[in-house]
Amino acid sequence: MADPSSKDLAARPLPFLISWGLPLALLFSTNFMQEAVPFPVIVLIMSGAFFWMGLACVMNAKRCRRRHCYYSGPIFLAGGVAVLLVGFEVVSLGPNGLIMIVGGTLTLALLTYLTEPIFGKYVN
């Protein structure tokens, strides 16, 4: 069986930057767009960044069976849906709702890395 890390998008700099670095940069850049970009567009950019990262994780889990991708993929996808629901006021979480969604999603996704030292980097 081939080494799983050879197919791991997160183990190579360029695929990592395209799959997660670029959407994270877009996500964080929305903090500086408020004067120039309509709010609905900002919500779509935020949601799109989460969907992009979620799909990258799902693809990476399928490609190389990276453990944390099995968890972080659905977390990012749920975060994308939550941003749409809160951003377009389908669900109200108060004035800081989007901040809570973004912070919670990123925190949960980062915490999935803790599964790797405990259970191994790749699923057998």
C-alpha positions in Angstrom: 0.0 0.0 0.0 1.3 3.5 -0.9 2.3 5.9 1.8 -0.9 8.0 2.6 1.2 11.1 3.1 2.0 11.1 -0.7 -1.6 11.8 -1.4 -2.2 14.2 1.6 -3.0 17.7 0.3 -2.2 19.1 3.7 1.3 17.7 3.7 2.4 19.7 0.6 2.8 23.5 0.7 1.1 24.6 -2.5 -2.0 22.3 -2.3 -2.3 23.3 1.4 -2.2 27.1 0.5 -4.8 26.6 -2.2 -7.1 24.4 -0.2 -7.0 26.1 3.2 -4.7 29.2 3.1 -6.5 31.1 0.4 -10.0 30.5 1.8 -8.7 31.5 5.3 -7.2 34.7 3.8 -10.6 35.5 2.1 -12.4 34.7 5.4 -10.2 37.1 7.4 -10.2 39.7 4.7 -14.0 40.2 5.2 -13.1 42.1 8.4 -11.8 44.9 6.1 -14.5 44.8 3.4 -17.4 46.4 5.4 -17.1 49.8 3.9 -16.6 48.7 0.3 -18.6 45.5 -0.1 -22.4 45.0 0.6 -23.0 42.8 3.6 -24.8 40.0 1.6 -21.7 39.6 -0.5 -19.5 39.4 2.6 -21.8 36.6 4.0 -21.4 34.7 0.7 -17.6 35.1 0.8 -17.5 33.8 4.4 -19.8 30.9 3.7 -17.9 30.1 0.4 -14.6 30.0 2.3 -16.0 27.5 4.8 -17.5 25.4 2.0 -14.2 25.5 0.1 -12.3 24.3 3.1 -14.9 21.7 3.9 -14.9 20.2 0.5 -11.0 20.3 0.5 -11.1 18.3 3.8 -13.7 15.8 2.4 -11.6 15.3 -0.7 -8.4 14.9 1.4 -10.1 12.4 3.7 -11.1 10.4 0.6 -7.6 10.7 -1.0 -5.4 9.9 1.9 -7.7 9.0 4.8 -6.3 11.9 7.0 -8.0 11.4 10.3 -8.8 15.0 11.2 -10.2 15.7 7.8 -13.0 13.2 8.5 -14.1 15.6 11.3 -13.0 19.0 10.1 -14.7 18.6 6.6 -18.2 18.3 8.1 -17.4 21.0 10.6 -16.4 23.5 7.9 -19.5 22.5 5.8 -21.8 23.1 8.8 -20.0 26.4 9.5 -20.8 27.4 5.9 -24.5 26.7 6.4 -24.5 28.4 9.8 -22.9 31.6 8.3 -25.7 31.7 5.6 -28.5 31.1 8.2 -27.1 33.8 10.6 -25.9 36.2 8.0 -29.2 36.3 6.2 -31.1 36.4 9.5 -32.9 33.1 9.2 -31.5 32.4 12.6 -30.7 35.1 15.1 -27.7 34.8 17.5 -27.5 38.5 18.3 -25.2 41.2 17.0 -22.1 38.9 17.3 -23.7 35.9 15.7 -21.3 35.7 12.8 -18.3 36.2 15.0 -19.5 33.3 17.2 -20.1 31.1 14.1 -16.7 31.8 12.6 -14.8 31.5 15.8 -16.6 28.3 16.8 -16.1 26.7 13.4 -12.4 27.5 13.3 -11.9 26.4 16.9 -13.7 23.1 16.4 -11.8 22.4 13.2 -8.5 23.1 14.9 -9.4 20.8 17.8 -9.8 17.9 15.3 -6.0 17.9 15.0 -5.9 16.5 18.6 -7.3 13.2 17.3 -4.1 12.6 15.3 -1.6 12.2 18.2 -4.1 10.0 20.0 -5.4 7.7 17.3 -2.8 8.2 14.5 -2.6 10.6 11.6 -4.3 8.4 9.0 -7.2 6.0 9.3 -6.2 2.4 8.6 
